[in-house]
Amino acid sequence: MNLGTKKSYYVFSKTDIKKFKEENNKPLEYIDLIKLVIDTNSELLKLYELNTKSVEISKFNKNDSLIHSQLLKLPLEADTDFDKILVNFNETKPPKIGKATKVDKATKDLTVINDKANYIERKDFEKISIKKISIIGFSFMTVLIIVIGFVLNQSINRGNSEQEKLSQELIITQLETSGKYDKVAQKMKEFDYPKKDIVNMYLENGQFVNALKADKKAFTSVLNKIDTMNNKEQQEALNELKKANVTSKKESISLDLRLALLNKDIDFLKKNIKSVDSQALSDRIVKLFIDEKEYASANEQLKFFANKALDKQAKQAEHDDKKQALTNKVNELKKAVSDTQKQLDGKNTKLSDLHKQLDDLNKNDKSPDKGKHVDDKNKEIDNANKDKNKISDILKDQQGKEKEAQKAVDDFK
């Protein structure tokens, strides 16, 4: 509701309340003054006993002329009607209605009527009798009185209506600021607020259980609000709803799905794909499946709630993962080939050394056991050759697999 009035300057003096010191000498609308008092009162209620602080509120017009001044003791009770206490700050003098004043459309019409009457009076004065002049004058005054009465009555009614709405809004704001949400709902019912507004009040203040108690059909609105919160707040709100037991069996599954999503319970989500109840929730689950590389489950979920962008993202992610897996296989085989080649090189080096040792025995060994020494060395050489051949076979196999893996990467599209 736009209930503000023309801004005037408010000066807050004779006070040690921090908020009023900060707001000193401020141009405010009347409704903003009331809200400032309500907010400050709510804060003071948490810190002080009643009637322990005070503030002098003075209202000045643009010419710095004092309009009204009042000493207010704070804090007062939470359900105090500050609009009634500070109503003098909203009083203004009624506009002066002169002969040529154009108050609104009705008085504008009066000016036109007056001009026409003057024109007729000047034009045909000599032709009109005193009796006719009296009748015209009387008729004109009657119309003038009726129209002015209508304008003033409409203005008064409109003012009373707006004043009543302002008072109601301030009472609700004050109770809501104090955290008395059930009382807020009670007042809203008394003031004939729609049920939707009461539910929204609960939702804005995180009162999800009360929102459902106020309207069982508000479940979707409750979930939409919860979905906008951070993960920790979502878990707390969902667990609170489950504990309160205010949902149907179908609605309870919706809560479980969201909790499973937050806890990354992939198995539960896979088993309950068909129970997903909204596009937004489906999209969140699909994104989790993609992150966890559960592409089959992502594709299954997309059958129930199609999303072209996520479908494309899932296919691209799966494609990239497959290609990366092939590339990783090539890299693994390349490393295995490299390691096996090093082993083979080591065996070749060892065999070379053994042959040198055998030549040395044949040339320089003069002992009676020379024959035995030569036989032992030959056996050692034979064993080394067998190991070399095994390693060589392994290397050939690995090189073949590496070639196949590289071809798979090259052929992958």
C-alpha positions, 0 to 999 in steps of 0.5 A: 500500500502506498500510504506515504505523505509529503515528506517533512523534517523530523528532529529527534532530541533529548535522547541517548537512543543510538538509532534516533541519533543516527536518524536526526534531522531526516526528511521522512514520510509519516509511515516511515516515522512510525516504522522507525519507532516500531523497529526501535521499540522492538530492539529496546524491548530485548534490552531494557525494562519498560519506560526507561528511555525517551526521545523528543520528536519534532516535526518541521516543514520545509520553511523550518517552522515547527509543526508538532513536538512530542516526548515519547518514552520507550520501550512500550508494549509490543502490541502498542498502537503507535499510529494512535500515539503519534497521530498528531504528526500526520495531521495537516490543515485542510486546503483553502478553497477560494473562488478560483481554487481547483481542488479536483475535477469537481471544483474544476467543473464548478469554475467552468460553471461560474465562468459561464454564469458570469458570461451570461450575466454580463451578456444579457444583464439588461434582458434578465429580470431580478427574479430570473437573476435570483433563480439563477443565483439560487440554483448556482449556489445549490449546485455549488454547495452540493458539489463541495459537500460531495467533494469534502465527503469523498475526501473524508471517506478516502482519508478515513479509509487510508488511515484505517489501512495505515493503522492495520499495516502498522499493527501487523508490521509491529507484531511481525517485527516482534516475531509474533507470527501467529498474532500477525496471522490472527490480525490479518484474518480480522482485517480480511487479508486473503489466505495467500497473504497470510501464507506469504507472511509465514513463508517470508519469515521461514515459518513453513510448518505454520504456512502449511497449517494455514493452507494445505494447498501451499505445499508447492509454494513452501517447496519453492521457497525452500529451494531458494535457500542454502543447503544447510537451511534447506536440510533444516527446513525439510527435516522440520516439515518431516518431524511436524508430520503435516504432509501427505504420503506423496508430499513426504516423498518430495521432502525425501527426494530433496533431502537425498539430493542434498545428501547425494544419496544416488541410490535413493534418487535412482529408485525414485526417479518417477516420484520427482514432482517438478521440472526444477527438482528434476533439473537439479537431480539430473545435474547431480547425476551428470556430476557423479557420471551416472549418465544412464540415470540422467537420461532416464530422468530426462524422459520424465522432465525433458530439458534440451540444455541438460540433455545436450550437457549429459551427452557431451559429458558422457562423450568426453568421459569416454574419450578421456577413458580411452586416452587414459588407457593409451597413457597407461599402456605407454607407461607400461611399455616404457617400464617393460623396455627398461626391464629388457634393457636391463636384461640385455646389459646383464647378459652382456656382462655375463658373456664378458665374465664367461670370456674371462673365465675361458681365458684366465681361469687356471684352476682345476674347477675351471670347467665347473665355473664355465658351466655355471656361467653358461647356466646363468646366461641361459636363465638370463636369456629366458628372462629376456625372452619373457620380457620381450614377449610382454613388451610386444603384447603391450606395444600391440595393445598400445597401438590398438588403444591409440587407434580407438582414440583416433577413431573416436568421434 
